[in-house]
């Protein structure tokens, strides 16, 4: 059965795909420049490292934004294919 998609549905799917891919890149880059390389279960050491680094807010905001974009792109794809 052939399924036709309207121009707005194709645009939405394209935007979702771009959001997904951009989100993956943003999350990977933000995680790569994450200020902590210590054992994450050693909270006093990890939080001391965060406090001494000025970029930790930007890094965690980037990780959050990247994950939100990945989820948004995934939801658009699920909506488009009716899953």
Backbone as a printed PyTorch tensor [residue, N CA C, xyz], in Angstrom:
tensor([[[ 0.8450, -1.1600,  0.0000],
         [ 0.0000,  0.0000,  0.0000],
         [ 0.9000,  1.2360,  0.0000]],

        [[ 0.7180,  2.0830, -0.9650],
         [ 1.5160,  3.2970, -1.0680],
         [ 1.0010,  4.3390, -0.0820]],

        [[ 1.9400,  4.9570,  0.5920],
         [ 1.5730,  5.9810,  1.5630],
         [ 2.1330,  7.3060,  1.0780]],

        [[ 1.2500,  8.2770,  0.9340],
         [ 1.7060,  9.5900,  0.5180],
         [ 1.8390, 10.4800,  1.7450]],

        [[ 2.8780, 11.2660,  1.7560],
         [ 3.0920, 12.1800,  2.8700],
         [ 3.0260, 13.6030,  2.3560]],

        [[ 2.4270, 14.4380,  3.1480],
         [ 2.3010, 15.8300,  2.7510],
         [ 3.6370, 16.5420,  2.9540]],

        [[ 3.7010, 17.7390,  2.3970],
         [ 4.9250, 18.5330,  2.5030],
         [ 5.2380, 18.8590,  3.9670]],

        [[ 4.2030, 19.1650,  4.7640],
         [ 4.4380, 19.4980,  6.1740],
         [ 4.9190, 18.2810,  6.9620]],

        [[ 4.4400, 17.0790,  6.6260],
         [ 4.9030, 15.8710,  7.3080],
         [ 6.3630, 15.5830,  6.9710]],

        [[ 6.7360, 15.7940,  5.7060],
         [ 8.1340, 15.5990,  5.3130],
         [ 9.0340, 16.6080,  6.0120]],

        [[ 8.5550, 17.8550,  6.1130],
         [ 9.3290, 18.8840,  6.8040],
         [ 9.5020, 18.5270,  8.2830]],

        [[ 8.4290, 18.0580,  8.9150],
         [ 8.4970, 17.6590, 10.3140],
         [ 9.4620, 16.4950, 10.5060]],

        [[ 9.4250, 15.5180,  9.6080],
         [10.3320, 14.3820,  9.6990],
         [11.7800, 14.8250,  9.4890]],

        [[12.0020, 15.7460,  8.5660],
         [13.3500, 16.2650,  8.3280],
         [13.8610, 17.0120,  9.5650]],

        [[13.0000, 17.8340, 10.1540],
         [13.4030, 18.5710, 11.3570],
         [13.6810, 17.6110, 12.5150]],

        [[12.8710, 16.5770, 12.6470],
         [13.1050, 15.5780, 13.6930],
         [14.4070, 14.8280, 13.4860]],

        [[14.7160, 14.5070, 12.2350],
         [15.9690, 13.8080, 11.9400],
         [17.1660, 14.6910, 12.2460]],

        [[17.0680, 15.9550, 11.8690],
         [18.1580, 16.8900, 12.1480],
         [18.3130, 17.0890, 13.6510]],

        [[17.1960, 17.2070, 14.3650],
         [17.2520, 17.3660, 15.8190],
         [17.9040, 16.1480, 16.4690]],

        [[17.5570, 14.9580, 15.9860],
         [18.1340, 13.7380, 16.5380],
         [19.6420, 13.7040, 16.3370]],

        [[20.0810, 13.9470, 15.1070],
         [21.5100, 13.8860, 14.8120],
         [22.2860, 14.9950, 15.5220]],

        [[21.7360, 16.1970, 15.5330],
         [22.3990, 17.2990, 16.2370],
         [22.4590, 17.0230, 17.7320]],

        [[21.4020, 16.4380, 18.2830],
         [21.3900, 16.0940, 19.6970],
         [22.4570, 15.0750, 20.0570]],

        [[22.6480, 14.0880, 19.1930],
         [23.6950, 13.0870, 19.4310],
         [25.0620, 13.7570, 19.4440]],

        [[25.3070, 14.6230, 18.4660],
         [26.6010, 15.3150, 18.3860],
         [26.8140, 16.2070, 19.6060]],

        [[25.7990, 16.9690, 19.9760],
         [25.9160, 17.8700, 21.1330],
         [26.1810, 17.0760, 22.4150]],

        [[25.4600, 15.9880, 22.6110],
         [25.6510, 15.1810, 23.8200],
         [27.0460, 14.5600, 23.8580]],

        [[27.5450, 14.1020, 22.7300],
         [28.8850, 13.4990, 22.6890],
         [29.9540, 14.5470, 22.9630]],

        [[29.8320, 15.7120, 22.3290],
         [30.8260, 16.7730, 22.5360],
         [30.7950, 17.2590, 23.9820]],

        [[29.5960, 17.4680, 24.5280],
         [29.4950, 17.9390, 25.9140],
         [30.0620, 16.9100, 26.8820]],

        [[29.8440, 15.6470, 26.6220],
         [30.3800, 14.6080, 27.4990],
         [31.9010, 14.5090, 27.3530]],

        [[32.4110, 14.7470, 26.1530],
         [33.8590, 14.6770, 25.9340],
         [34.6050, 15.7720, 26.6940]],

        [[33.9790, 16.9330, 26.8700],
         [34.6500, 18.0150, 27.5950],
         [34.1840, 18.1010, 29.0470]],

        [[33.5630, 17.0490, 29.5170],
         [33.0850, 16.9880, 30.9020],
         [34.2620, 17.1510, 31.8530]],

        [[34.1160, 17.9760, 32.9080],
         [35.2570, 18.2730, 33.7710],
         [35.7100, 17.1320, 34.6750]],

        [[34.9260, 16.1140, 34.8680],
         [35.2830, 15.0700, 35.8170],
         [35.7330, 13.8030, 35.1040]],

        [[36.8880, 13.3200, 35.4760],
         [37.3760, 12.0420, 34.9530],
         [37.5830, 11.0420, 36.0850]],

        [[37.2590, 11.4590, 37.3080],
         [37.4230, 10.5830, 38.4640],
         [36.2740,  9.5740, 38.5390]],

        [[36.3950,  8.6940, 39.5020],
         [35.3320,  7.7320, 39.7800],
         [34.0710,  8.4970, 40.1870]],

        [[32.9900,  8.2930, 39.4750],
         [31.7640,  9.0630, 39.7100],
         [31.0940,  8.7330, 41.0360]],

        [[31.4780,  7.6500, 41.6800],
         [30.8830,  7.3260, 42.9740],
         [31.5920,  8.0440, 44.1280]],

        [[32.7040,  8.7150, 43.8410],
         [33.4130,  9.4920, 44.8510],
         [32.8930, 10.9320, 44.7850]],

        [[31.7320, 11.1740, 45.3780],
         [31.0360, 12.4530, 45.2370],
         [31.8140, 13.6580, 45.7490]],

        [[32.4570, 13.5990, 46.9050],
         [33.2030, 14.7870, 47.3420],
         [34.2860, 15.2140, 46.3370]],

        [[34.9970, 14.2530, 45.7920],
         [36.0400, 14.5720, 44.8190],
         [35.4480, 15.1090, 43.5220]],

        [[34.3680, 14.4930, 43.0540],
         [33.7330, 14.9230, 41.8080],
         [33.1660, 16.3330, 41.9450]],

        [[32.4720, 16.6130, 43.0340],
         [31.8740, 17.9410, 43.2080],
         [32.9290, 19.0140, 43.4470]],

        [[34.0400, 18.6450, 44.0660],
         [35.1500, 19.5930, 44.2020],
         [35.7230, 19.9300, 42.8320]],

        [[35.8250, 18.9320, 41.9830],
         [36.3160, 19.1540, 40.6140],
         [35.3430, 20.0530, 39.8430]],

        [[34.0360, 19.8300, 39.9860],
         [33.0470, 20.6860, 39.3350],
         [33.1640, 22.1260, 39.8260]],

        [[33.3250, 22.2930, 41.1370],
         [33.3750, 23.6320, 41.7090],
         [34.5950, 24.4120, 41.2290]],

        [[35.6740, 23.7210, 40.9360],
         [36.8750, 24.4070, 40.4820],
         [36.8850, 24.6540, 38.9740]],

        [[35.9000, 24.1300, 38.2670],
         [35.8360, 24.2880, 36.8180],
         [34.6850, 25.2250, 36.4620]],

        [[34.9900, 26.2600, 35.6760],
         [33.9760, 27.2440, 35.3220],
         [32.9920, 26.7570, 34.2560]],

        [[33.3310, 25.7040, 33.5300],
         [32.4860, 25.2850, 32.4050],
         [31.4770, 24.1990, 32.7500]],

        [[31.3750, 23.8030, 34.0090],
         [30.5100, 22.6610, 34.3250],
         [29.0410, 22.9590, 34.0580]],

        [[28.6060, 24.2070, 34.2150],
         [27.2060, 24.5420, 33.9410],
         [26.9260, 24.4140, 32.4510]],

        [[27.8250, 24.9180, 31.6230],
         [27.6450, 24.8190, 30.1700],
         [27.6870, 23.3660, 29.7030]],

        [[28.5770, 22.5840, 30.2820],
         [28.6880, 21.1760, 29.8980],
         [27.4060, 20.4200, 30.2250]],

        [[26.8830, 20.5950, 31.4260],
         [25.6710, 19.8780, 31.8050],
         [24.4470, 20.4050, 31.0570]],

        [[24.4260, 21.6910, 30.7540],
         [23.3420, 22.2330, 29.9290],
         [23.4040, 21.6430, 28.5240]],

        [[24.6130, 21.4890, 27.9960],
         [24.7810, 20.8650, 26.6810],
         [24.3440, 19.4160, 26.6730]],

        [[24.6950, 18.6890, 27.7280],
         [24.2510, 17.2980, 27.8190],
         [22.7300, 17.2190, 27.8870]],

        [[22.1300, 18.0730, 28.6870],
         [20.6710, 18.0890, 28.8220],
         [20.0140, 18.4300, 27.4890]],

        [[20.4890, 19.4960, 26.8240],
         [19.9120, 19.9010, 25.5370],
         [20.0790, 18.8020, 24.4890]],

        [[21.2420, 18.1610, 24.4730],
         [21.4730, 17.0850, 23.5090],
         [20.5220, 15.9180, 23.7000]],

        [[20.3090, 15.5240, 24.9410],
         [19.4030, 14.4020, 25.2180],
         [17.9590, 14.7770, 24.8810]],

        [[17.5590, 16.0090, 25.1900],
         [16.2050, 16.4600, 24.8400],
         [16.0140, 16.4310, 23.3280]],

        [[17.0260, 16.8640, 22.5850],
         [16.9220, 16.8530, 21.1160],
         [16.8470, 15.4300, 20.5740]],

        [[17.5880, 14.5090, 21.1750],
         [17.5200, 13.1020, 20.7520],
         [16.1190, 12.5530, 20.9780]],

        [[15.5610, 12.8010, 22.1530],
         [14.2070, 12.3320, 22.4380],
         [13.1810, 12.9870, 21.5110]],

        [[13.3140, 14.2810, 21.2690],
         [12.3700, 14.9730, 20.3820],
         [12.4170, 14.3830, 18.9750]],

        [[13.6160, 14.1580, 18.4630],
         [13.7460, 13.5510, 17.1330],
         [13.1720, 12.1440, 17.0840]],

        [[13.3760, 11.3890, 18.1480],
         [12.8150, 10.0420, 18.2090],
         [11.3020, 10.0450, 18.2640]],

        [[10.7390, 10.9690, 19.0310],
         [ 9.2810, 11.0500, 19.1130],
         [ 8.6620, 11.4780, 17.7860]],

        [[ 9.3210, 12.3780, 17.0820],
         [ 8.8230, 12.7950, 15.7600],
         [ 8.8140, 11.5980, 14.8150]],

        [[ 9.8540, 10.8030, 14.8460],
         [ 9.9210,  9.6230, 13.9830],
         [ 8.8360,  8.6170, 14.3550]],

        [[ 8.6500,  8.3830, 15.6530],
         [ 7.5900,  7.4660, 16.0800],
         [ 6.2150,  7.9680, 15.6600]],

        [[ 5.9910,  9.2660, 15.7840],
         [ 4.7200,  9.8590, 15.3740],
         [ 4.5190,  9.7030, 13.8740]],

        [[ 5.5820,  9.9460, 13.1150],
         [ 5.4620,  9.8950, 11.6480],
         [ 5.1190,  8.4740, 11.1750]],

        [[ 5.7550,  7.4780, 11.7400],
         [ 5.5310,  6.1070, 11.2970],
         [ 4.3760,  5.4360, 12.0390]],

        [[ 3.7450,  6.1460, 12.9650],
         [ 2.5710,  5.6300, 13.6410],
         [ 2.8330,  4.4590, 14.5570]],

        [[ 3.9980,  4.4490, 15.1540],
         [ 4.3600,  3.3320, 16.0480],
         [ 3.8590,  3.6230, 17.4350]]])
